[in-house]
Amino acid sequence: MCGIAGYHGSAEVPAERIRACLSLMGRRGPDHRDSRDWVSPQGTRTLLLHSRLSIIDLDERSSQPMQADTSWIVFNGEMYNYIERRRQLEAEQIKFNTGSDTEVILRGLQRYGEKWLDQCEGMWAFAYYDETNGSLMLCRDRFGEKPLFLLRDSTGVYFGSEIKFVAELAGRRLIPDHDHLWRYLVNGYKALYKSPRSFFRDIEELSAGCVLKLDAAAAGIPKRYWTLAFEPDDAMTFEQAVDGTRERLIRSMEIRLRADVPLAFCMSGGVDSVSLISIAKRVFNYNVHGFTIVNTDARYEEWDMVELSVKELGVRHTAVPVQTSGFLDGLRELIRQHDAPVYTISYYAHWLLMKHIAEAGYRISISGTAADELFTGYYDHHLAYLQGISAEPDLYSRSKAAWTQHVKPEVRNPYLSNPDLFVERPDFRDHIFLDAESFAAYLKFPWGEAFGETAYSQSLLRNRMLNELFHESVPVILHEDDLNAMYYSIENRSPFLDRDLSEFANRIPTRHLMRDGKAKAVLREAARGIAPDAVMDNRRKVGFNAPILDFLYIGDPEVRAYLLNDSAIYDYVHRGKIMTLLSKVSFTNSESKFLFNFLNCKMFLEEFGM
């Protein structure tokens, strides 16, 4: 896990900008920082910068930029199956100078080019330079775990792991993209990754699963090298789905435990994180240390399942109480780090969790990201499942009865209390941009954007899950995971984001995904016998969350004064409507989220506005 940055084009980047950028990259890589530049015979200038967080082969020989003959790379991430791929290359008489995963991907690219990516399992963003023809390949992993931002101008392409790196190299003060800011304020985080845009004009992200090959003239367009599709094997039995999931999840965990530094686990009381911890402990005998945020709000509390899991598995554990003091200053610091608003209050709490993991001496954290999107987990998944099986009367009747008994009492979104919502209206999506029209009225000008989604599958449920995986939920989590962890020089790994596991999950027939009103039916049974039964049988859906009013006490005169003081936000938002909101005795869930989004927009414009 590291930081990368660079440039490819006709301009010369001044030395002072390079030094300043390397200084900014220190949190992502405190162990080594360096740069290298070239001028090709065609006159193209290429600059590569790297900051290293040492995880595999801690020796200086594995520092970057790394060279193999006339090929160079700066690599951010991990190639988890590097041991197997190294053996493959050694069998082809390729010699290695280090024990790093970086050299494995470098030499594989040198030998096979882009085709080598098909052999690689991991998370990454890298820049690969070929001296022989002056070309540069930029690449991002299949799910977008590692970020890569781009700025194109008339001279070429600047790139980096963080927007601030790109801006520093380009020597530009970036201009906020106000339209994207209102998208976040009104529609929420699920609207942000429908396109490669960012919160600044001219800055875009290279899409997940894409390569961008830049020739000597710095020309090129992104190309997709991998796509995940729902291709069900209708003959697959439930037992086969369970066995195949267990096998692949264990293998994913095995290769993600590879490191020359210790790992910690983000631990909740839910199926996702407890499954991973149980596999690490009971299958691989790993000395697990779990870290848990402890909430005060019972809606977001899973302490009973955490305690049970810690005791039954015999793992080390650290509880991290929610720290509410210093919230406004901390949030502003986090907005500066993210070069963006913080997407949800959960990720302020997650930042506090990363602080404790770092203070305990860990350089890697493991999280359960994407289990919901691969195996089901959200309340609207239940309704989409019912729609998908509505042509099977017996299964539909049993499933609807189980939903009514076990799920309906927990649902707070008013639209999702109707089990036949998607049977009656399969195109209904108003529950996702909940109350967006009323929030748009806070703006001084007309703004609105209808919900849109990519067509991946004719199955409503699987299409929703794939949109969540690539556009709505997981990109948001990965963005926050990466920046929060790297603030404390920690690498975050997500074992559910494994190619083999994800492709298998998308071969499982939809009818197997839920049983007796329980989401994640396949995953629960795949972990059974390894993880505690009480967790696998627990129906309650909590997720990693925190209540905004625990952090932001609006009864405090100083807090209220800050929220209403003169600010660039009030050039765009009605101050009187915010005053009315703050005067309310209680908040709906969507109003709490809107208040948090407003606070972030206010701070973002104060930090980055022109």
N, C-alpha and C positions, 0 to 999 in steps of 0.2 A: 504494500500500500504506500503510495507516494503522491507527489504532485508533479504534473507535467505542464509545460507551456512551450510556445514557440511561434515561428513565423516562416512563411514560404512565399516569396515574391521578389519584386524588383527593388524594394527599399532597403536601406541599411538601418538597423535598429541601433540607436546610440548605446554606448557601453553603460551610461548611467541608468538607463531604463532597464537594462538586463540585470544590473546589480540590485536595483530597487525591486524588481520582480522576484528575484531569488530570495530577497529578504522577506517578501510577503508570503513566500511558499514554505516558510519555516515550520508552521504548525502541521502541514501535511507530511513533512519530511525533516525531522530535526537532526538526523544522523549524518547527512551528507548533502551538499548542494553544489551543482556544477552546470556548466553550459558548454556547448560546442556549436561552431558555425562554419558554413561552407559557402563558396561561390562556385557554381557549376560552370562548365565551358560555355553554356548558353547565357551566362550572366545572372542566373537565378540565385538569390540568396536564401539560405535555409538556416534557421536557428532552432536549436533544441535545448530546453532547460529541464532540469530534473532536481527534485528534492526527495531524499530517501528516508522512509521509515523501514528500518531493517526488520524483516520477518522471517525470511528463508535465506540461508547462507549469510550469516552476519558479517562475514569478512569484507574488507574494503574492495576486494577483487570484484564484488558483485555490484559496486556502485555504478551509477549511470551518469550521462549517456554511455551505452554499452556498444562495443564494436565487435563485428565478426567480418573480417576481411574488408570489403567495401560497403558493408551494410551497418547501419546504426539504428538504435532504438532508444526511446524513453517510454517507460511502461509504468502504468499505475494500476495496481490490482494484484490478482493472484491467478496463476494457472495451476489448478488443483491436481490435475492428472499429469503433472510434469515428470514424475518418476517413470510412469509407463511410456510417455512420449519420448523421454530421453533414451530409454532402452531401445526404442524403435529406431531412433536416429543413430545411436551407437552401433546397432546392427548393420547400418548402412555406411559404417566407417567414418562417421562424423565425430570429431574430437571436441571435447569441452574443456574450458579453462576455469569454470566455476561450478558450484553446486546449486546455482540459482534456477528458479523457474523462468526468469527473464531470458537467460541464455537459451533455454529450450525453445521458447517461442521465437526468439530472434533467429536461431539457426534453422528452425522449421520454415519460417517465412523466407529465409534466404534460399532454401532448397525448393520449396513448393509454392511460394507466393501465397496469394489469397486462399488457395485450396487448403492450406494448412489449418485455417480457422476451424474447419470441419472436424479436425482431430482434437481440438482444444476444449477443455471444460474449465470454466472459471469466470472471473469477472475482470473487466479491463477497460481501459482507454489507453491507446498507445499511438505514437507517431513513429513510423518506420521509414528511414531515409536510405535511398540507394544512390551511392556516389557515381555509379557507372552511367546513369542517365539523368541524374538530378531530380528524380521524382520523390514524392512524399506520400505515404499512405497513412491516413488517419482512420482509426477504427474504434468502435465501441461494442461492448459485450452484448449478448443476445437480449438481455432484459433491461439493460441500461443501469446496472448497479453502479458503474463508475461514470462520472460526468465528463463531458467534453463540450465546451462552449466555443463558438466560432464568431469571428468578426471578419467580414470580407470588405475590402475597399478597392480602390482603383489600382493599388500596387500589388495586392495579394491577399493572403489569408493569415490572420492571427488566431491562435487557439490556446486553450488552457483548461485546467481542472476547475478553476473558479473564474468568475467574471472579472474579479479585480485583477487577476493575472493578465488577462487579455487587455483590459483597459490600460494597465501600466505599460505593457510592451508597445501598444499602439500610441501611447502618449495622448490619450483622449479622455475628456470628461464625458461620461456617457449620459444620455438624455433618457429619463424614465419613459416607458411606454404606458401612458395613462390609460389607454384602452384595456391593456392587460390588467392594470391595477383595478379598474372598475369590474372587470370580469371576476377577479378574486373577491372583491367587496360584495358584489350582488349575488353571484352564482356559487361562490365558494371554491374550495380547492379542486373539486372534481372537474371543473371547467378548464384547468390550467394547461393540461397536456394533450389537448385536442389537436395541437399544432406544435412545431418546434420553437415557438416564441419564448421570450423571457420578459422580465420586467424592465428591460432597456431596449430602446430602438437599436437596430442594427446587430444585436446579439441574438444568436440562435443556438440551439443545441443540436449536435449531430444525433440523429435518431438511434435508438437502440437497434442492435442487429444490423448495423450499416457500416460500410467502408466508404471513405472519400479519398479517391486517388487523384492527387494533384500532379500534373505534369510540370515540365520545366517552365511553362508559362503561367503556372498556378491556376490552371483551369481544371475543372472536374465537377461532377455532380454525385451526390450520395447514391450508393447502390446497396440494396438489401442482400445479405448473404445467408439469412436464415429467417424462416417464418414458422410460427406455431399455428397449427390448424386443428380444429376439432374433426377427427376422422374416426368415429366410433367403430369398435369391433363388436357388432351386435351379438356375436356368439359368445362373448366373454361372460363368464359367470361371476357372481358376486365374490365367490371364494378366489377365483383367479385374479380379480381386481385387487383384492386384499393382499394376496401373496405377492403379486407384481409390485404393488406399492411398497410393501414392507422391504422387499429386496432392494429396490432402488433408493428408498429413503436411507436405509442402512449404509449403502454404498456412498451416497451423497454425504452423509455425516462422516464416514470414514476419511474421505479425501479432504474434507474441510477441517479436520482436526490436525492436518499437517502444518507444522510451524516449528520454528526454533525458538519461539517465545511462548509464554503461557496464554491460554484463552479464558475468557469469562463468558457467562451466559446471561442474557436478559431474560428474566424469569417472571412469568405471570402464573396464574393458577389454571390457565387454559390448556386445551388439547395441543395446540401448536408447539409452544415452548416446552411443555412437559414431555411431549413425545421426543423432541430432540435431546433434551437433557437425559432422559431415560436411556436412549440409545447410546449416548456418549458414556454414561455411567455403567450400564449393565451389559452392553455388547462389547464396548472397547475399554472398559475399566478406567475411563478417564477421570482424573481428580477434579470433578466439577465444582465450580464456585458460581452460584446463581446470585443475581442482584435484582431486587424488586422495589419498585416505587410503591409506597404505602399511601393510599388516599384516605381522605376524611369522608368522602361521599359514598354511601353504600351502593349507589348505582354502578360505581366503577371499582368495587372492592372484591377481590378474590382471595382474601387472606387465608380463609379456611382451607382452600385447595392448595395454596402455596405451602402452608404448614404441614399439611398431610403429605405432600410430595417430598418435601425436605426430609421429613422423618422416615418415610417408607424407603426412599432411595438412599438415604444416608449421605447427602451432599452438603457441602459447605454453603452457607447462605448469609447474605447481607441485606437487611431491610433498609431502604432509603426513604425516610419520611419526606413528604412534600414540603419544600422550603418556600414559603411565600414572601419572606422579607426580601427587599431589594428587587422586586419583580420588574418594575418599570426600567430600572437601569440595566438589569439583566436582559430584558427583552430587546432593548435598544442595541446592546452589545451583540446579541444574536442576529439581529437584522443586518448589522454591519458585516458579520461573518458570512451570512447567507447571501448577501447582495440581493435580498428579496425579503418580502414579508415572511414571517413564520406561518406555516400553513394552518396549523391547529395548535391549540393549547397543549395537547398531548406532547408535542415536540419541544415545548419549553421544559416540561417535566422530564422528557427523555434526555435533554441536555444535562439536567441535574444528575440523572442516572449515570451518564458517561463520565461526569466529573468524579463520582465515587469509584467507578471502575478504574479510571486512570490513577487515582490516589492509592488504589490497592496494588498497583504495579502491573496492570495488564495492558497489553498492546493490541488485543483482538477481542471483539465481542461477537457473540452468536445470537441471531434473532430469528423469529419464526415468520418473517415476512412472506406473504403470498400463499399461505395455506388456504385462506378463505377463497382466494381467486382460483385455486386449482381444484379444491375439494368441496366447495361451498362453505358459507359461514355467515352470510348477512341475512337479515330478515326478509328482504325482497327476494332472495334466492328461493325461499320456501314457496312464495307465490308463483315464481317463474317455474319452479319444479311442478307445482300443481297444474299449471297450464300445459306443461310438456307431457304429463301423463293423463290428461283429461280424457283421452280416447280409450283409456284402460279402466273401465268402471270400478272394478274391485279394488285395484291399487289406489285409484284416485279417492274412493270413498274412505278407505282405511287411513290414507295419508292426510286427508282433510280433517278427519276426526282427531287424529293425533295432533295436528297443528292447532285445532281449536282448543284442545285440552292443555297443551304444553307451551305453545309459542305465543298465541294471541295475548295472554295476560302480560307478556313482557314488552309488547310492541307499543311504542310511543308515537311513531309517525302516523298521523291521522289517516293517511291514504292506505296504509298497509294493514288496516284492521279488517279489510274485506278479503277473504281467502280466494275469491273468484275475480279479483281485480284484473289479472292478466288474461284470464279466460274470457272475460267480457271485453277487455281493452288491451290487447297485447302490445300496442304502441304507447301505452301510458308511461310517462317518465316524470310527471310533475313532482313526485316524491323525492327526486334527486336534487333539483334546484328548488328546494322547499322555501316558500314565501319570497321568492326572488322578485316578484312584481312589487311587493310592498317595500322591499329593501331598495329597489331602483328608484322609488319615490323620494328617497333621502338625497339623491343627486339633484343638482340645480339644472340639469339638462336631460333630455330623453336618452336613455340607454337601456338596451335589452338585447339578449341573445338567446335564441331558442336552443333547447338541448339537441345535441347531435351525437351520433355514434357511428363507428365504422362497422361495415357489414362483414363479419367473419363467418357466421354460420346462420342457417335457417332456424336452428334451435334457439328459442328466446333465452333460456338459461345460459347455454354455453356462449352465446353471443355477448350477453351481459358480462359473463365472467372474463372473457377475453378482452373486452373493452376496459374492464376494471384492471386487468393485468397490465395492459399496455398504454392506457390513456387516462384512467380516472383515479385509481387508488394506489397501485404499486409504485408508479413513477413519483408520486408525492412522498410516499414513505421512503423510497430510496434516496431522494433528494435530501430529505431531512436527516435520515440515518447517516449519510455520508458526511454532511457538513457538521453535524453535531459531534460525531465520532472524531473527525479530523481536527476539530477545535482542540481536542485533548490528545491528538496524535495516536488515535486508536483506529484500527481497521475493523470494519463491520462485515460479517459474513452471513449469508442467508441460504441455508441448505435446501429450502424448498425451491429456490431458483436454480434448479439443476436441469440441464437439457433432457437427459434420459427420463428423469422423473416427470417433468412437465409434458413430454411427448406421450408417455404412458398414461398420465392422468387424462389426456385428451383423446385417448382411445377407449376409456371406460364408458360404457353406455350410461346415459343420463339416469335411467331408472334405478341405478345402484347408488346414486349419490346421497340419497336420504333414506332413512328407515325409522319408522315409529316417531316421526316428527323431529328426528335428530339430523342436523346437518353434519357434514364430514363423516358420514357413516363408514365409508371405506377407510379413511385415515384412522378413525377410532379403532377399528378392528385390526388394522395393520400394526398399530402400536400396542394392542392388547397382549398381555403376557410379558411385555417389557415395561410399559408405563403403568402407574397405579390405576386399578379398575375404577376407583371412585372419580378420578378425573375424566377417564374415557367415558364414563356413564353420565357425567354432569351435563345437564342440558343448558345451563345458563350461559348466555352470550354476553361477555363484558367487553373484552378488547382493552387495549392500552389507551386509557383516557384519563382526563382530569377535569374538574369543574373550574370554569373561568373565575367565578366569584370567590373561590378559595385564594386566588392570587390577586385579583383586582377588587379591592374593597371600595366600592363606589360611595359608601357612606363617609369615607375619609375626605375632609374638605380639600386637602392638597391633591388627592387623586382626581377629584371632581374638577378642581381648578385646572389641572393639567389637561384633562380631556376636553375642556371647553375654551382653553386659552387660544390666543391668536396663532394661527398655523396655516400653512399652505393648503391643508386639507379643506379648509372652509372657503376656499375659492371654488370648490367643486361640490361640497356637501352642505346641506342646510343645518346651521348650528342649532336652530330652534328645534328641529326634529331630534337631534342628539340629546338636547336638554330634556325633551319629553320622554325619550327612552330611559334616560338616567333616573327620572323621577318615578319610574314604575316600582311597585313593591316586589314583584316577582317577574322572572324572565322565562319565556319558553326556551326550549333547547335551541331552536333556530335563532332566537334573539340573542342568546348568549354567544353563539358563534359569530353572529353579525357584529356584536360589540367588540369581540376579539379582533375580527378582521378590520374593523374601523380603526382600532388602536394601532394595528400594524401598518395600515395605509398612512395614518398620520405620522408615525415615526419614520416610515420609509421616505415620505416626501420631505421631511425635515432633514434627513440624512443625505438624500440623493437628488432632491428637487433642484431645478435651476432657478 
